[in-house]
Amino acid sequence: MKIRRRAHHHNVIPTASMADIAMLLLIFFLSTTFFKAREALQVKLLGATTGESFRKEEAIRVWVGPHGEVAFNDAAVPMDLVGSVLAEKLAANPKLFIALYADARVPYATVARVLDEVERAHAPRVTLTTELRGSR
């Protein structure tokens, strides 16, 4: 007499490659995520109802803080060196333009001093950035 074996089927989800899949997903999402760059200074911009936008990659962002401190993109710069540092950056890439982010609380004399330094650097294009507010 021939004895038939019963086949025992176990329903098991293979988890051996789960760690590999999780790692690949983690790498994918980290490589495709945009991280907001840290701003050099906390600046409260003036408001405007109209204006044009620009690509931040094409600009040197000059921040003027509420206490008169100046920073380029993410590095603090003394007021006396603003013109020379800008001239060096523009010599390396003349297509860049200057985007001035001045705090609404800073005295205009400080903004005028920064603009004088920008003029001393012979910057061909300068924009004063504002925060878009609701239209009238």
Secondary structure, DSSP 8 states (H G I E B T S, - for coil): ---------------TTHHHHHHHHHHHHHHH-------SS-----EESS-----GGGEEEEEE-TTS-EEETTEEE-GGGHHHHHHHHHHH-TT-EEEEEE-TTS-HHHHHHHHHHHHHTT-S-EEE--EE----
